[in-house]
Amino acid sequence: IDFLGDCLPFNASSGQTYYRPFPGHFFQILGQAYRKLCSDNVEPAVLIIDELSHGDATAIFGSCLLLLNRDDDGWSSYPLNLNERFLGCLLHAMGYALILTSKGLLVEEMKIELFWQKVRQELAQKENLKGLHLVDYLSVGKIVLPPNLCLLATANTGQLAENLDATFVRCWDWEYLSPPGFTTSEPPQELRDVKIIAFFETIQWSKFVVNLNEFISFHRRQLGQTEDKSIGW
């Protein structure tokens, strides 16, 4: 629930069961991307995942792993079916007011079918073809990753084979970044004049990072995988 989200049940004083949406990180950013797409906002939505290799990424993404396969136009190659609870959670993340009970789903005080009709009319008036393409999926309970959603992640190379499934790895474009000191590399402009106090001496942060990583590399037999022990800028 932390990553995807869900609608959790609670009982009202009337005795009827309602569902309260709790969108996770993934549904929150997906909802933002959908809303921007429908409003002709060209600004992309970005989800940054730090230390992806520290968890079981396949289990965290779950069935949403299917969405990571994309066509050249940026849309997911394969849509994913959502039940009414998950769809309600996503619509809530898009900013729509909804009421979800055991009897059905109301969005903006309308039945879901009428709501999609209204959204289609508004998108058609604006000639928003991408928005209409998205609604074609959502109106039948399916989701896809849109072209304006970008997923960025960091991962330790030493843990890729251990914690990341090969199928999951193939869904990403990878860029290798060497730790400072392993190759000749210059610090970012904003860090060149940063100084720290270490061992009662003021030194440049960039020099400290390079020297520390060179020390780690020199003692790689004792430390094992050196890149996972190193630090970046």
matplotlib code that plots the C-alpha trace (Angstrom):
import matplotlib.pyplot as plt

x = [0.0, 2.9, 4.0, 0.8, -2.1, -5.6, -9.0, -9.6, -13.0, -14.6, -18.2, -20.2, -22.7, -25.5, -24.0, -23.0, -19.4, -17.4, -13.9, -11.4, -8.6, -4.9, -2.9, 0.7, 3.7, 3.1, -0.6, 0.2, 2.6, 0.5, -2.5, -0.4, 0.7, -2.8, -4.2, -1.4, -2.1, -5.8, -5.1, -2.5, 0.2, 3.5, 5.5, 6.5, 5.7, 8.8, 9.0, 12.5, 13.3, 16.5, 18.4, 16.0, 18.3, 17.9, 14.4, 12.6, 11.6, 9.6, 7.4, 7.1, 5.9, 3.8, 1.5, 2.5, 5.7, 3.8, 3.4, 7.2, 7.3, 6.9, 6.4, 8.3, 5.6, 6.1, 2.8, 2.9, 2.9, 0.4, -2.4, -3.2, -6.7, -7.8, -10.6, -13.0, -11.2, -7.8, -9.5, -11.1, -7.8, -6.2, -9.1, -8.6, -4.9, -6.0, -7.9, -11.4, -14.0, -15.4, -17.6, -16.9, -19.2, -20.0, -22.8, -20.6, -18.5, -19.5, -17.1, -17.8, -21.3, -21.9, -22.1, -18.8, -20.2, -21.6, -18.4, -16.4, -18.9, -18.4, -14.6, -14.6, -16.7, -14.3, -11.3, -12.9, -13.7, -10.0, -8.9, -6.7, -6.0, -3.6, -6.2, -8.9, -6.5, -6.0, -9.7, -10.3, -8.2, -9.5, -13.2, -12.8, -10.8, -7.3, -4.2, -1.1, 2.0, 1.7, 4.5, 4.7, 5.6, 9.3, 10.7, 14.2, 16.0, 19.4, 20.8, 24.0, 25.7, 26.8, 23.1, 21.5, 21.8, 20.8, 17.7, 16.5, 14.8, 16.3, 12.9, 12.6, 16.1, 15.3, 12.5, 15.0, 17.6, 20.8, 23.6, 26.7, 28.2, 31.7, 32.3, 34.5, 38.2, 37.8, 38.2, 39.2, 36.1, 35.3, 32.9, 29.7, 30.1, 28.1, 30.3, 33.8, 34.1, 32.4, 34.6, 34.3, 36.2, 37.7, 40.3, 40.5, 41.4, 39.4, 39.6, 37.6, 34.7, 35.6, 39.2, 37.9, 35.5, 38.2, 40.8, 38.2, 37.2, 40.8, 41.4, 38.4, 39.7, 43.1, 41.7, 39.2, 40.5, 39.4, 36.3, 34.9, 32.8, 34.3, 31.7, 29.0, 31.3, 32.1, 30.4, 29.3, 29.5]
y = [0.0, 2.4, 2.3, 1.6, 2.6, 1.3, 2.2, 0.9, 0.2, 1.9, 1.7, 4.9, 5.5, 4.6, 1.1, 1.4, 0.5, 3.2, 3.1, 5.8, 6.3, 6.2, 6.6, 5.5, 7.0, 5.3, 6.2, 9.8, 10.4, 8.5, 10.7, 13.8, 12.7, 11.8, 15.2, 17.1, 15.1, 15.9, 19.6, 20.0, 20.6, 19.7, 19.6, 16.0, 14.1, 12.5, 9.7, 9.3, 6.0, 6.0, 2.7, 0.6, -2.4, -2.4, -3.9, -6.6, -4.3, -7.0, -7.5, -3.7, -3.0, -6.1, -6.4, -2.8, -4.3, -5.0, -1.3, -0.7, -2.1, 0.9, 1.5, 4.1, 6.7, 6.5, 4.7, 1.3, -1.6, -3.6, -2.1, -3.3, -4.0, -2.3, -3.2, -0.5, 0.2, 0.8, 2.9, 5.0, 5.4, 6.6, 9.0, 10.5, 11.0, 12.8, 15.3, 14.2, 14.0, 10.5, 8.4, 4.7, 2.3, -1.4, -0.4, 1.4, 4.4, 8.1, 10.6, 14.3, 13.3, 11.4, 7.7, 6.6, 6.1, 9.7, 11.0, 9.5, 10.9, 14.4, 14.1, 12.9, 15.8, 18.3, 16.7, 16.5, 20.3, 21.0, 18.4, 16.7, 13.5, 12.1, 12.8, 11.0, 8.1, 7.9, 8.0, 5.1, 3.0, 4.4, 4.1, 0.4, 0.0, -0.2, 1.9, 2.6, 4.7, 7.9, 9.5, 12.4, 10.1, 9.5, 7.0, 7.6, 5.3, 4.7, 1.2, -0.3, -2.5, -5.1, -5.8, -5.9, -9.6, -10.4, -8.2, -7.3, -9.7, -9.9, -9.1, -6.0, -4.9, -5.0, -2.5, 0.3, 2.4, 2.1, 4.6, 3.7, 6.4, 5.7, 6.7, 9.8, 8.8, 5.6, 7.6, 11.2, 13.2, 16.8, 17.7, 19.5, 23.3, 23.9, 21.6, 22.8, 25.4, 23.4, 22.7, 20.5, 20.0, 16.6, 15.6, 19.3, 20.4, 22.3, 20.6, 20.6, 18.2, 17.1, 16.2, 14.3, 12.2, 11.3, 10.4, 8.3, 6.4, 5.8, 4.5, 2.1, 0.9, 0.3, -1.9, -3.7, -7.2, -6.5, -4.6, -6.7, -5.0, -1.5, 0.4, -0.3, 1.1, 4.3, 7.6, 10.1, 13.8]
z = [0.0, 0.6, -3.1, -5.0, -2.6, -2.0, -0.8, 2.8, 4.2, 7.2, 8.6, 8.8, 11.6, 9.2, 9.0, 5.4, 4.3, 2.6, 1.2, 1.9, -0.7, 0.3, -2.9, -2.5, -4.2, -7.5, -7.8, -6.7, -9.5, -12.0, -11.0, -11.5, -14.9, -16.0, -14.8, -16.6, -19.8, -19.7, -19.1, -21.9, -19.3, -21.1, -17.9, -17.2, -13.9, -12.4, -9.8, -8.2, -6.5, -4.5, -3.8, -5.9, -5.4, -1.6, -1.8, -3.7, -6.6, -8.4, -5.3, -4.7, -8.2, -8.2, -11.2, -12.2, -13.5, -16.7, -17.3, -17.5, -21.0, -23.3, -27.0, -29.0, -28.4, -24.6, -23.8, -22.0, -24.4, -22.2, -20.1, -16.6, -15.3, -12.1, -9.8, -8.7, -5.4, -7.1, -9.8, -7.1, -5.4, -8.7, -9.4, -6.0, -6.8, -10.0, -7.7, -8.3, -5.5, -5.2, -3.0, -3.0, -1.2, -1.4, -3.8, -6.4, -7.3, -7.7, -9.1, -8.9, -7.7, -11.0, -11.8, -13.3, -16.8, -16.9, -15.5, -18.4, -20.9, -19.4, -19.5, -23.1, -24.2, -22.5, -24.0, -27.5, -27.3, -26.6, -29.3, -26.6, -28.4, -25.7, -23.1, -25.1, -25.6, -21.9, -21.1, -23.6, -21.1, -17.8, -18.8, -19.1, -15.9, -17.4, -16.8, -18.7, -18.2, -20.3, -22.3, -19.7, -16.8, -16.2, -13.6, -12.4, -10.0, -8.4, -7.7, -6.5, -9.2, -6.7, -5.7, -9.2, -9.8, -6.2, -5.7, -9.2, -11.6, -15.1, -16.6, -14.4, -15.3, -19.1, -18.6, -17.8, -19.7, -17.6, -17.2, -15.2, -13.0, -11.7, -8.1, -7.7, -7.6, -9.7, -12.8, -13.5, -12.7, -11.8, -9.0, -9.9, -10.1, -7.0, -4.9, -6.0, -3.2, -0.5, 2.5, 5.6, 8.8, 9.2, 11.8, 13.0, 9.5, 6.9, 3.5, 0.2, 0.1, -3.4, -2.3, 0.7, -1.4, -4.0, -1.3, 0.7, -2.4, -3.4, 0.1, -0.2, -3.6, -2.3, 0.5, -1.7, -0.7, 2.9, 2.1, -0.8, -3.4, -3.5, -5.5, -2.9, -0.2, -2.1, -1.8, -4.5, -4.7]

ax = plt.figure().add_subplot(projection="3d")
ax.plot(x, y, z, "-o")
ax.set_aspect("equal")
plt.show()
